Amino acid sequence: MAATNWRMKGKYVKNCNCAFGCPCDFNARPTYGHCEGMAGMHIDEGFFGDVRLEGLRWAATYHWPGALHEGNGTMQPIVDERADDQQRQALLAIFSGQEQDQGTFFWILSQIVSNFLEPKFLPIDFDFDLNGRTARVAVPGVFETTSLPIRNPVTGDPHRIQVHMPEGFEYLETEIASATTRGTGDIRFDIVDRHSSLAFVDHTPSGPQ
């Protein structure tokens, strides 16, 4: 049976407990030995077969006890409560990693997460300004995160840095910011002034475009 064609293009936020400059992007171990945080997306353009996805949002909280490539991760998927049944099934099918090539973002997640918690269908607040390096994503009862520019420790001026990954599987280019993130659901954490990635992404079954 042929896989379903799909696309998700839009605004993406990933905030974790590591120091600025996510070590995973450099094939390095987590700053503090483990990885936890959130990821979320607002879909500006998207479809799964005949199902339209634009305007919807998804998010996830996660925890790995060590480096991501060592596996044993736990993840809590959250799907926009505004999605109808077909849209919910479509987003969860993409999230499962089964409708895409090996080595792509969601396929990799399917290999390194051993405990996918039951998905939640909740409202997702999502504010995003890539050039300003600011964002806020919140799901009531699950998590809230805020991204702000990194500040120069001497002058207090906003500091700007980008990471360019021509062969990246999560994003191809990202702005780095500072995040404060609190997980209050099944995966709990309290993270202050740690790494934030803000990016425009365009995911397909064969990887980011």
N, C-alpha and C positions, 0 to 999 in steps of 0.2 A: 504494500500500500504506500503510495507516494506521500511524502510529508506535505503539510499545508504550507503554502507561501504566506509570509507575514512580514510586517515592518513596524518598528516603533522609533519614531524620530521626535526628539524634544529635549527638554531640560533635565539634567541629571545632577544629583547631589549624593556624595558618599562621605560620611564623617566617621572617623574611628578614633581609637584611643592612642594611636601612635604619635610621635613627634612630627612636626611639619615635614612634608615630603614622604608620603606613604612608602615604607620600605618594600611593600609588595611590588610596587612599580619598578623596583630596582633588583628584584629577586633576592631581597635580603630578609632576615628574620624580623618579626615584630619588635618594636622598640622595647616593650616591657614583657616580651615572651609569649603574649597571647594577643588575640585580635577580637575586638568587639566594637559594635557601633550600629550604624544604620545606612541604608541606601534608599533612594526614592527617585521617582521620575514623574514629570508631567508630559503626557504624550501630545505633541502638537499635530503630528500626522501619524496615522497608524491604521493597520488592518490585520486581520487574521482570516485568510480566505475571503469570504463575503461579509465578515463581521467588521464593522468600523470601530476604531478604538480612539480616535482623536478626542481630546478634551478630558480623557480619563487619567487617573493617577494610580500608581502602585508604590508600595514601600516595603521595607523589610528591616527587622532587627536581627542581629547575628552575634554568635560567639564561637570562636575557635580556641581550644585550650593551648595550642601552639601555633606554629606556622601554618598558613592556609594549605600548602601543598601536602601537609601531613594528615589532613582530613579531620574527621571526628567533629565537624562543625554542627551547630544547632542554629536553625533559622526560623523566624516567624514571618511568613508572608502576610501582607495586608493589601487588600484590593479595594479600590474606590467603591463606596456604598452606592454610588449613582449608577454603577454598571448593572445592566440587566443580566439575566441568566446566561445568555450566549456570550456576552462580553466577559463575564466572570470566568466561564469555562475557557475562553480564548486566552485570557491573560494567564491563567493557571497552567494551560498547556504550554505556553511559551516559557513560563517559569520552570516547568518540569525539565527542560533541556532536551526533550525528546524530538522536538520539531526543528532541529537545526544540526549543522555539521559538528563533528567532533572538534574540540579545540576552541569553540566559540564560548562567549561569556556564560550563558545559562547552562550550557552543557558542562562546562567546567564546574559550576556551582553544584550541579547534580552529582558530580563525582566526589566532591570534598565535603558535602553536607550529609551527615548520616542521620540527622534527626530534623526532619521538616515538621514543624508544629502545624496544627490545623489552621488553615487560613482564616483571617478575620476580614469581615466586610464592614468597613467603617469610613467615616468622613476623613479626608486627608487634606489639611491646609498646606498650601505650597506657594511660597513667594521666592522669587529668584531674580537676581541681577548679576549677570556674569561679569560685566565690566566693572561693576562696583564691588565685586567679590562679597556679595551679601546674599543670604538665603535664610529662609525659615521653613521647616517642615514639621508638622505636628499631627499626631493621631491621638485623640483623647483616650487616656488609660493605657497607652502603649509607649509613646516616646514623644519628646519634643527636642528639636535641635535648632541652633542658630549659628550661622556662619558670618564672620566679619573679616575685614582685611587684617592681615598680620601687621603689627606695628613695629617700626624701628625702635629698638630699646633705648636709644639716645635721644632722638628727636620726637618720637611719637608719631611720625608721619606714616601714612599707609605704605606698606612694602608690597611690591608686585613681583610674582614669580610664576612662570608657566612650565609645565612638563609636556614635552612633545614625544609621542610614542607612535612612530609610523607603523609599527606592527602590533600595537596594543589590541587586546581582545575586549577590554572594558570601555575604553575611550581612546581616541587618537591624540587629543590634546586637552589639557585641563588647567584651570586656574587653581592655585593653591591658596587656601585661606585658613583662618583659625576658627575652630568650632567648639561650642559647649553643647553637650548632648546628655540627656537624662532618659534612661530607659526605666519605665515604671510598670511594664507588663510582665509577661512570662520570662523575658530576658531582661535582667536589670543591670544597670550601670550608671555611673555618674562621672562624666568626662568634662574637664574644663581646659580650655585653651589648647586643644590638640588639633590633629590634622583634619583638613577639609578639602575635598576635591569638588570643583564645580565645572560642569562641562555641558556642551551640546553634543548629543550622541545620536547616531542613526544606526540602529541594530536591525539586522536581517538574519535569515537562517544561515548565511555563510559568514557572518561576522559584521563588525562595524564598517560603515562606508565613510 
